[in-house]
Amino acid sequence: MSFQLLLIFLALTSVGGIAVGYVLRVLIGLAQKSSIEIDLKRKQLQAKEEAARIVEEAETRAEALEEERLADLEIREDRVAVREDRLSEREAFLDSRQRDLDLKENTTAGREQRAEALLKERQRALAVAANLPIDRARQELFEGIEREHEEAILLRLQKLDANGRARLEERARAILTSTIQRLGSAVNADVMSLSVQIPSDEIKGKIIGKEGRNIKTFERLTGVDVLIDDAPDKITLSSFDPLRRAIAKIALEKLIADGRIQPAKIEEMIEKTRTEIDELVKQKGEEAALETGVIGLDPRLIVLLGRLHFRTSYGQNVLQHSIEMVHIAGMLAAELDADEAVARTGALLHDIGKAVDHEAEGTHVEVGRRILEKYGVDRRIIQAMQSHHEEFPYETPEAVIVQVADAISASRPGARRDTVERYLERLGDLERLAKGFEGVEKVYAIAAGREIRVFVNPGKISDVALHALAREIAKRIQAELKYPGEIKVNVIRENRVVEFAR
């Protein structure tokens, strides 16, 4: 009996324990729920406060930007007002000069009419007196006047000629001055380097690579100088060729973004960038045509036009120079009542031969003429562009306008630098000379022309022949080129073997 009571007691104790546990669990759950609700309300309150703070900062920033915009507009309005005042003064001056000229012309015309009437009267009197025909009397009268007043007549003719030339020159100066003032764009010569920002020292280390392996591969494939230590947070890419600089900059930015920097990835990214540059060339050509309002060009001409973005002439970007010429030529054509569309198109395409002049024989003008004729461009446009270096005679007024626009754009202060052009020509001569040797695949002039890197075909040039090739290149440079200091000839032969495991 006592055992049964013990079992009953244990059963009651278990049930009581379970009940107490359930009650405790319910109480703990209620406490946690209350704590979560309090935490949620606290976070909601913090979120509302943060949102109010952000809105207040945004409103403050918007007010500051609006004040800056209004101040900028006031400055621009003041400049426009000053320019309008100057134009009004000049217009009033020109009107006054025109009135004086009109008055003088009217006075001269009246005097000429009176002189002609007196002359006719004298002719009739002479004819009657001498019983001669009118034509014979006129001839004798003129001969007598010429004999008596030959010197005075010559002086008068010289004076009229000088006055006419002065008036024409004054009008030409007024047109050119007005055109240049209306253009009013800044002129900047192209620089020889580009910079790429580095996010961290770790990325800089990856770019350099073990024992400089990555940076050497990058320089070899792009043909640019990579300067690491010029600034702590950026890398400078230096090359005389704008196309090489652009490819190197885009490829390096992609490598930094990707983070995987090693020779195979560098080669892959550079090849991919070279493909993308073709699209960039087309885009630059379309932008130039759109900006200048020259429509209806053959798509192949648009591509050639875009390639001029990567060409310079005496440090001046050729595409920007052509765009500037279009605006100048358009204004001149409007002033002179010439065909504005022909002048603008001729100005835009005047240097199109520079896009391929390294691939074809002849000057860039001759190459450009052949290109335009090949793509069926209007003959008047070809006549307008072919005379800008006086290689061909001026056949139309538009040809003279294009030549004048070229002279204005090229001669503006800061537009061109002779020393830069001579420097670029020397680097180009270095590369062309080394490319003339058999077995040479690529040549890059770097280090401001103090070094050239020559990459050879390993199937045509052996390791033994490398030294002989380097000596021959150095000898030809010494014999054919003029340069300061010395030039390092670096000949590189690289073997690459690829095999696949299947």
GUKOLMI-622444 format. One record per residue (C-alpha): residue number from 1; x, y, z; residue in three letters. Coordinates in Angstrom, 3 decimals. Layout:
N
NUM|X|Y|Z|ALA
...
//
This chain:
502
1|0.000|0.000|0.000|MET
2|2.792|2.362|0.838|SER
3|4.339|1.642|-2.571|PHE
4|1.151|2.638|-4.345|GLN
5|0.978|5.863|-2.345|LEU
6|4.556|6.538|-3.332|LEU
7|3.713|6.089|-7.005|LEU
8|0.660|8.338|-6.670|ILE
9|2.774|10.984|-4.940|PHE
10|5.413|10.824|-7.657|LEU
11|2.760|11.136|-10.358|ALA
12|1.204|14.161|-8.657|LEU
13|4.661|15.699|-8.267|THR
14|5.420|15.237|-11.994|SER
15|2.114|16.775|-13.009|VAL
16|2.750|19.717|-10.690|GLY
17|6.241|20.186|-12.106|GLY
18|4.912|20.165|-15.638|ILE
19|2.265|22.730|-14.723|ALA
20|4.795|24.964|-13.017|VAL
21|7.146|24.685|-16.050|GLY
22|4.355|25.566|-18.446|TYR
23|3.418|28.605|-16.353|VAL
24|7.059|29.730|-16.201|LEU
25|7.406|29.327|-20.017|ARG
26|4.283|31.392|-20.602|VAL
27|5.551|34.117|-18.260|LEU
28|9.003|34.159|-19.966|ILE
29|7.363|34.352|-23.442|GLY
30|5.216|37.284|-22.348|LEU
31|8.309|39.063|-20.999|ALA
32|10.269|38.504|-24.232|GLN
33|7.330|39.706|-26.347|LYS
34|7.090|42.870|-24.268|SER
35|10.842|43.437|-24.626|SER
36|10.691|42.982|-28.434|ILE
37|7.789|45.421|-28.755|GLU
38|9.676|48.018|-26.703|ILE
39|12.795|47.528|-28.870|ASP
40|10.750|47.891|-32.082|LEU
41|9.149|51.109|-30.834|LYS
42|12.557|52.449|-29.883|ARG
43|13.983|51.663|-33.366|LYS
44|10.929|53.226|-35.046|GLN
45|11.491|56.397|-33.032|LEU
46|15.200|56.441|-33.978|GLN
47|14.331|55.891|-37.685|ALA
48|11.894|58.804|-37.612|LYS
49|14.520|61.050|-35.991|GLU
50|17.139|59.981|-38.589|GLU
51|14.696|60.590|-41.463|ALA
52|13.893|64.054|-40.092|ALA
53|17.620|64.820|-39.831|ARG
54|18.273|63.657|-43.434|ILE
55|15.360|65.717|-44.747|VAL
56|16.645|68.777|-42.885|GLU
57|20.175|68.312|-44.286|GLU
58|18.792|67.833|-47.801|ALA
59|16.740|71.008|-47.522|GLU
60|19.788|72.932|-46.258|THR
61|21.926|71.588|-49.131|ARG
62|19.219|72.398|-51.677|ALA
63|18.996|75.967|-50.387|GLU
64|22.795|76.349|-50.647|ALA
65|22.819|74.991|-54.205|LEU
66|19.984|77.292|-55.198|GLU
67|21.875|80.292|-53.805|GLU
68|25.009|79.265|-55.744|GLU
69|22.968|78.840|-58.942|ARG
70|21.352|82.271|-58.533|LEU
71|24.757|83.877|-57.907|ALA
72|26.186|82.198|-61.023|ASP
73|23.219|83.385|-63.088|LEU
74|23.734|86.951|-61.869|GLU
75|27.418|86.844|-62.870|ILE
76|26.530|85.509|-66.333|ARG
77|23.818|88.127|-66.790|GLU
78|26.347|90.848|-65.909|ASP
79|28.794|89.482|-68.503|ARG
80|26.091|89.316|-71.162|VAL
81|25.045|92.896|-70.373|ALA
82|28.654|94.124|-70.682|VAL
83|29.060|92.298|-74.022|ARG
84|25.782|93.744|-75.307|GLU
85|26.929|97.259|-74.361|ASP
86|30.191|96.759|-76.245|ARG
87|28.381|95.420|-79.289|LEU
88|25.959|98.363|-79.216|SER
89|28.867|100.822|-79.089|GLU
90|30.596|99.105|-81.993|ARG
91|27.353|98.981|-83.994|GLU
92|26.822|102.706|-83.434|ALA
93|30.407|103.399|-84.534|PHE
94|29.974|101.291|-87.680|LEU
95|26.658|102.995|-88.464|ASP
96|28.345|106.378|-88.169|SER
97|31.157|105.315|-90.482|ARG
98|28.639|103.920|-92.965|GLN
99|26.697|107.199|-93.005|ARG
100|29.923|109.119|-93.669|ASP
101|30.811|106.759|-96.521|LEU
102|27.310|107.012|-98.009|ASP
103|27.517|110.806|-97.890|LEU
104|30.901|110.779|-99.607|LYS
105|29.644|108.397|-102.265|GLU
106|26.604|110.561|-102.947|ASN
107|28.789|113.668|-103.207|THR
108|31.201|111.888|-105.557|THR
109|28.324|110.578|-107.699|ALA
110|26.875|114.075|-108.029|GLY
111|30.210|115.507|-109.069|ARG
112|30.731|112.724|-111.616|GLU
113|27.301|113.390|-113.123|GLN
114|28.014|117.121|-113.443|ARG
115|31.446|116.389|-114.953|ALA
116|29.901|113.989|-117.445|GLU
117|27.281|116.575|-118.457|ALA
118|29.948|119.251|-118.955|LEU
119|32.046|116.811|-120.958|LEU
120|29.172|115.975|-123.278|LYS
121|28.415|119.652|-123.745|GLU
122|32.034|120.354|-124.595|ARG
123|32.081|117.446|-127.042|GLN
124|29.054|118.800|-128.893|ARG
125|30.602|122.273|-129.005|ALA
126|33.862|120.914|-130.376|LEU
127|32.050|118.831|-132.947|ALA
128|30.096|121.827|-134.159|VAL
129|33.161|124.041|-134.160|ALA
130|35.388|121.576|-135.979|ALA
131|32.623|120.124|-138.125|ASN
132|33.743|116.651|-136.873|LEU
133|31.725|113.549|-135.971|PRO
134|30.949|113.064|-132.228|ILE
135|33.207|109.993|-131.906|ASP
136|36.155|111.797|-133.506|ARG
137|35.614|114.879|-131.356|ALA
138|35.426|112.725|-128.190|ARG
139|38.697|111.019|-129.051|GLN
140|40.515|114.324|-129.652|GLU
141|39.087|115.730|-126.427|LEU
142|40.287|112.782|-124.364|PHE
143|43.711|112.879|-125.960|GLU
144|44.004|116.584|-125.176|GLY
145|42.919|116.072|-121.548|ILE
146|45.326|113.156|-121.082|GLU
147|48.229|115.215|-122.429|ARG
148|47.424|118.180|-120.200|GLU
149|46.506|116.322|-116.983|HIS
150|48.304|112.974|-117.238|GLU
151|50.060|113.316|-113.879|GLU
152|46.896|114.436|-112.078|ALA
153|44.905|111.553|-113.557|ILE
154|47.532|109.023|-112.444|LEU
155|47.557|110.450|-108.922|LEU
156|43.753|110.305|-108.798|ARG
157|43.697|106.681|-109.947|LEU
158|46.293|105.738|-107.348|GLN
159|44.287|107.479|-104.634|LYS
160|41.064|105.715|-105.651|LEU
161|42.870|102.370|-105.713|ASP
162|44.391|102.955|-102.267|ALA
163|41.058|104.070|-100.792|ASN
164|39.314|101.024|-102.258|GLY
165|41.915|98.663|-100.841|ARG
166|41.745|100.340|-97.430|ALA
167|37.958|99.989|-97.338|ARG
168|38.149|96.326|-98.325|LEU
169|40.832|95.592|-95.733|GLU
170|38.844|97.396|-93.043|GLU
171|35.755|95.357|-93.905|ARG
172|37.769|92.121|-93.858|ALA
173|39.252|92.981|-90.456|ARG
174|35.781|93.743|-89.095|ALA
175|34.446|90.370|-90.295|ILE
176|37.402|88.400|-88.892|LEU
177|37.344|90.248|-85.567|THR
178|33.618|89.687|-85.173|SER
179|33.994|85.981|-86.009|THR
180|36.780|85.418|-83.489|ILE
181|34.921|87.311|-80.754|GLN
182|31.718|85.342|-81.390|ARG
183|33.554|82.020|-81.152|LEU
184|35.087|82.764|-77.750|GLY
185|36.105|79.184|-76.833|SER
186|39.110|78.218|-74.744|ALA
187|42.136|76.649|-76.429|VAL
188|44.131|73.918|-74.729|ASN
189|46.965|71.895|-76.180|ALA
190|46.897|68.143|-75.526|ASP
191|49.080|66.864|-72.703|VAL
192|51.305|63.809|-72.961|MET
193|50.043|61.923|-69.891|SER
194|46.885|60.709|-68.139|LEU
195|46.295|59.842|-64.486|SER
196|44.398|56.950|-62.915|VAL
197|43.313|57.063|-59.257|GLN
198|44.444|54.193|-56.991|ILE
199|41.996|53.249|-54.206|PRO
200|44.600|51.671|-51.905|SER
201|48.253|50.664|-51.498|ASP
202|47.189|47.028|-51.879|GLU
203|45.995|47.717|-55.437|ILE
204|49.244|49.549|-56.161|LYS
205|51.146|46.454|-55.086|GLY
206|49.027|44.251|-57.337|LYS
207|49.663|46.576|-60.278|ILE
208|53.417|46.364|-59.725|ILE
209|53.348|42.600|-59.196|GLY
210|56.075|40.323|-57.972|LYS
211|59.442|41.775|-59.015|GLU
212|57.570|44.239|-61.238|GLY
213|56.171|41.471|-63.451|ARG
214|52.678|42.981|-63.873|ASN
215|53.769|46.528|-64.604|ILE
216|56.356|45.315|-67.123|LYS
217|53.709|43.254|-68.902|THR
218|51.355|46.225|-68.974|PHE
219|54.026|48.554|-70.413|GLU
220|55.035|45.966|-73.014|ARG
221|51.490|45.405|-74.254|LEU
222|50.350|49.048|-74.274|THR
223|53.561|50.873|-75.217|GLY
224|53.171|53.503|-72.462|VAL
225|55.339|54.526|-69.514|ASP
226|53.721|53.747|-66.141|VAL
227|54.901|56.133|-63.407|LEU
228|54.004|54.818|-59.925|ILE
229|55.763|57.081|-57.430|ASP
230|54.881|60.529|-58.804|ASP
231|51.864|60.794|-56.455|ALA
232|50.723|58.501|-53.608|PRO
233|47.122|58.081|-54.774|ASP
234|47.436|57.866|-58.556|LYS
235|49.345|56.301|-61.430|ILE
236|50.537|58.397|-64.385|THR
237|50.432|56.942|-67.906|LEU
238|52.778|58.722|-70.303|SER
239|52.950|58.328|-74.091|SER
240|53.156|60.578|-77.155|PHE
241|50.372|58.552|-78.841|ASP
242|46.862|59.591|-77.608|PRO
243|45.381|56.255|-78.705|LEU
244|47.863|54.272|-76.632|ARG
245|47.179|56.518|-73.622|ARG
246|43.430|55.997|-73.956|ALA
247|43.731|52.196|-74.263|ILE
248|46.095|52.034|-71.277|ALA
249|43.853|54.233|-69.094|LYS
250|40.659|52.295|-69.802|ILE
251|42.365|48.909|-69.406|ALA
252|44.017|49.915|-66.116|LEU
253|40.728|51.228|-64.691|GLU
254|39.053|47.916|-65.568|LYS
255|41.864|45.918|-63.980|LEU
256|41.591|47.976|-60.775|ILE
257|37.830|47.440|-60.688|ALA
258|38.232|43.684|-61.314|ASP
259|41.001|43.258|-58.735|GLY
260|42.542|40.237|-60.477|ARG
261|45.798|41.652|-61.798|ILE
262|48.210|39.183|-63.342|GLN
263|49.862|38.918|-66.801|PRO
264|47.180|36.787|-68.480|ALA
265|44.387|39.020|-67.164|LYS
266|46.298|42.139|-68.211|ILE
267|46.650|40.832|-71.769|GLU
268|42.965|39.845|-71.909|GLU
269|41.795|43.258|-70.627|MET
270|43.997|45.204|-73.059|ILE
271|42.721|43.210|-76.050|GLU
272|39.142|43.753|-74.868|LYS
273|39.795|47.479|-74.506|THR
274|41.226|47.714|-78.033|ARG
275|37.948|46.276|-79.299|THR
276|35.921|48.750|-77.251|GLU
277|37.990|51.662|-78.585|ILE
278|36.432|51.050|-82.009|ASP
279|33.027|51.836|-80.525|GLU
280|34.470|54.911|-78.809|LEU
281|35.871|56.108|-82.155|VAL
282|32.439|55.813|-83.759|LYS
283|30.863|57.650|-80.821|GLN
284|33.360|60.532|-81.079|LYS
285|32.660|60.869|-84.801|GLY
286|28.895|60.943|-84.256|GLU
287|29.253|63.520|-81.474|GLU
288|31.378|65.759|-83.719|ALA
289|28.861|65.568|-86.577|ALA
290|25.978|66.274|-84.193|LEU
291|27.744|69.197|-82.510|GLU
292|28.584|70.857|-85.832|THR
293|25.241|70.135|-87.487|GLY
294|26.856|68.352|-90.451|VAL
295|24.414|65.624|-91.430|ILE
296|24.222|62.973|-94.136|GLY
297|27.839|61.786|-93.867|LEU
298|28.722|58.226|-94.856|ASP
299|29.071|56.017|-91.705|PRO
300|32.618|55.148|-92.794|ARG
301|33.489|58.856|-92.806|LEU
302|31.995|59.134|-89.306|ILE
303|34.422|56.429|-88.105|VAL
304|37.406|58.162|-89.743|LEU
305|36.289|61.431|-88.181|LEU
306|36.247|59.795|-84.746|GLY
307|39.814|58.560|-85.227|ARG
308|40.933|62.199|-85.392|LEU
309|40.147|62.402|-81.657|HIS
310|43.341|60.418|-81.154|PHE
311|45.482|62.607|-83.439|ARG
312|47.273|65.833|-82.588|THR
313|48.839|68.551|-84.728|SER
314|51.476|70.671|-82.967|TYR
315|49.876|69.641|-79.665|GLY
316|46.348|70.587|-80.818|GLN
317|43.694|67.858|-80.918|ASN
318|42.773|67.463|-84.603|VAL
319|39.080|66.661|-84.013|LEU
320|38.588|69.648|-81.696|GLN
321|40.468|71.804|-84.210|HIS
322|38.106|70.627|-86.979|SER
323|35.008|71.316|-84.857|ILE
324|36.267|74.808|-84.068|GLU
325|36.932|75.380|-87.762|MET
326|33.318|74.460|-88.593|VAL
327|32.002|77.237|-86.338|HIS
328|34.469|79.772|-87.766|ILE
329|33.771|78.782|-91.379|ALA
330|30.021|78.931|-90.810|GLY
331|30.183|82.476|-89.459|MET
332|32.493|83.644|-92.251|LEU
333|30.275|82.076|-94.923|ALA
334|27.204|83.770|-93.447|ALA
335|28.960|87.168|-93.488|GLU
336|30.137|86.713|-97.091|LEU
337|26.912|85.173|-98.495|ASP
338|28.752|81.961|-99.413|ALA
339|27.345|78.417|-99.222|ASP
340|27.385|77.856|-95.480|GLU
341|26.689|74.094|-95.643|ALA
342|29.584|73.484|-98.063|VAL
343|31.975|75.618|-95.987|ALA
344|31.023|73.873|-92.715|ARG
345|31.301|70.363|-94.172|THR
346|34.596|71.178|-95.901|GLY
347|35.990|72.509|-92.615|ALA
348|34.913|69.400|-90.672|LEU
349|36.469|67.026|-93.224|LEU
350|39.541|69.096|-94.136|HIS
351|41.947|66.889|-92.096|ASP
352|40.177|63.546|-92.673|ILE
353|43.319|62.269|-94.409|GLY
354|45.216|62.395|-91.092|LYS
355|43.089|59.481|-89.858|ALA
356|44.872|57.144|-92.292|VAL
357|47.911|59.091|-93.565|ASP
358|50.248|56.602|-91.883|HIS
359|48.607|53.825|-93.932|GLU
360|48.651|55.549|-97.351|ALA
361|51.158|57.434|-99.481|GLU
362|50.902|61.181|-100.059|GLY
363|50.130|64.213|-97.936|THR
364|47.078|64.185|-95.709|HIS
365|45.342|66.551|-98.183|VAL
366|45.851|64.150|-101.096|GLU
367|44.790|61.180|-98.964|VAL
368|41.731|63.101|-97.782|GLY
369|40.715|63.974|-101.365|ARG
370|40.916|60.301|-102.370|ARG
371|38.819|59.261|-99.375|ILE
372|36.084|61.814|-100.081|LEU
373|36.001|60.903|-103.764|GLU
374|35.774|57.208|-102.857|LYS
375|32.736|57.806|-100.624|TYR
376|30.978|60.029|-103.173|GLY
377|31.185|63.353|-101.322|VAL
378|29.932|66.441|-103.186|ASP
379|32.588|67.901|-105.507|ARG
380|32.073|71.373|-104.006|ARG
381|33.011|70.061|-100.553|ILE
382|36.199|68.488|-101.934|ILE
383|37.095|71.795|-103.607|GLN
384|36.501|73.571|-100.295|ALA
385|38.794|71.302|-98.247|MET
386|41.668|70.658|-100.675|GLN
387|43.170|74.174|-100.624|SER
388|43.644|74.728|-96.871|HIS
389|47.420|74.203|-97.249|HIS
390|47.530|75.859|-100.693|GLU
391|48.473|72.554|-102.350|GLU
392|45.595|73.123|-104.800|PHE
393|44.328|76.410|-106.265|PRO
394|41.323|78.185|-104.776|TYR
395|38.407|77.225|-107.015|GLU
396|35.496|78.515|-104.899|THR
397|34.873|81.150|-102.194|PRO
398|34.271|78.308|-99.741|GLU
399|37.853|77.069|-100.309|ALA
400|39.206|80.450|-99.190|VAL
401|36.874|80.417|-96.169|ILE
402|38.112|76.975|-95.060|VAL
403|41.738|78.095|-95.421|GLN
404|41.072|81.249|-93.362|VAL
405|39.224|79.236|-90.690|ALA
406|42.179|76.836|-90.479|ASP
407|44.605|79.735|-90.051|ALA
408|42.456|81.361|-87.338|ILE
409|42.022|78.137|-85.346|SER
410|45.694|77.179|-85.598|ALA
411|47.105|80.625|-84.805|SER
412|45.082|81.390|-81.696|ARG
413|47.277|81.759|-78.561|PRO
414|47.965|78.394|-76.928|GLY
415|46.497|76.325|-79.763|ALA
416|49.728|74.877|-81.129|ARG
417|53.299|74.330|-80.016|ARG
418|56.063|73.743|-82.535|ASP
419|58.347|72.049|-79.988|THR
420|55.677|69.456|-79.200|VAL
421|55.181|68.658|-82.882|GLU
422|58.924|68.252|-83.441|ARG
423|59.073|65.984|-80.381|TYR
424|56.211|63.832|-81.705|LEU
425|57.800|63.644|-85.149|GLU
426|61.061|62.430|-83.623|ARG
427|59.273|59.683|-81.673|LEU
428|57.346|58.668|-84.786|GLY
429|60.568|58.512|-86.806|ASP
430|62.106|56.269|-84.145|LEU
431|59.227|53.796|-84.333|GLU
432|59.074|53.805|-88.132|ARG
433|62.820|53.201|-88.432|LEU
434|62.778|50.186|-86.105|ALA
435|59.661|48.710|-87.772|LYS
436|61.549|48.587|-91.070|GLY
437|63.651|45.614|-89.928|PHE
438|62.530|42.120|-90.860|GLU
439|61.010|40.089|-88.034|GLY
440|59.968|43.131|-85.976|VAL
441|56.299|42.966|-84.853|GLU
442|55.823|45.970|-82.560|LYS
443|57.861|49.042|-81.643|VAL
444|57.129|51.458|-78.797|TYR
445|59.050|54.678|-78.149|ALA
446|58.938|55.410|-74.407|ILE
447|60.696|57.493|-71.750|ALA
448|60.342|60.695|-73.825|ALA
449|62.207|59.079|-76.716|GLY
450|65.185|57.954|-74.656|ARG
451|64.272|54.272|-75.099|GLU
452|62.564|52.133|-77.742|ILE
453|61.192|48.661|-77.077|ARG
454|61.299|46.339|-80.080|VAL
455|59.220|43.140|-79.957|PHE
456|60.253|40.517|-82.509|VAL
457|58.636|37.400|-83.944|ASN
458|60.323|34.457|-82.173|PRO
459|59.837|32.317|-85.269|GLY
460|61.897|34.711|-87.428|LYS
461|64.491|36.066|-84.967|ILE
462|66.554|33.712|-82.820|SER
463|68.131|34.530|-79.455|ASP
464|71.529|34.719|-81.146|VAL
465|70.265|37.253|-83.706|ALA
466|68.846|39.601|-81.024|LEU
467|72.200|41.263|-80.341|HIS
468|72.905|41.809|-84.022|ALA
469|69.427|43.287|-84.549|LEU
470|69.854|45.674|-81.619|ALA
471|73.234|46.846|-82.994|ARG
472|71.792|47.399|-86.483|GLU
473|68.889|49.447|-85.135|ILE
474|71.234|51.558|-82.998|ALA
475|73.529|52.168|-85.989|LYS
476|70.648|53.314|-88.207|ARG
477|69.367|55.625|-85.474|ILE
478|72.822|57.215|-85.178|GLN
479|73.148|57.574|-88.940|ALA
480|69.651|58.819|-89.860|GLU
481|68.177|60.672|-86.856|LEU
482|69.119|63.724|-84.809|LYS
483|68.436|63.527|-81.079|TYR
484|69.825|64.819|-77.763|PRO
485|71.659|62.450|-75.391|GLY
486|71.396|58.732|-76.055|GLU
487|68.658|56.247|-76.956|ILE
488|68.409|52.803|-75.390|LYS
489|67.436|50.042|-77.849|VAL
490|65.650|47.231|-75.981|ASN
491|64.929|44.175|-78.190|VAL
492|62.535|41.615|-76.656|ILE
493|61.909|38.063|-77.852|ARG
494|59.213|36.112|-76.039|GLU
495|58.330|32.454|-76.587|ASN
496|54.817|31.362|-75.685|ARG
497|53.620|27.745|-75.822|VAL
498|49.935|26.849|-75.382|VAL
499|48.615|23.294|-74.957|GLU
500|45.232|21.934|-73.859|PHE
501|44.575|18.959|-71.570|ALA
502|41.418|17.083|-72.612|ARG
//
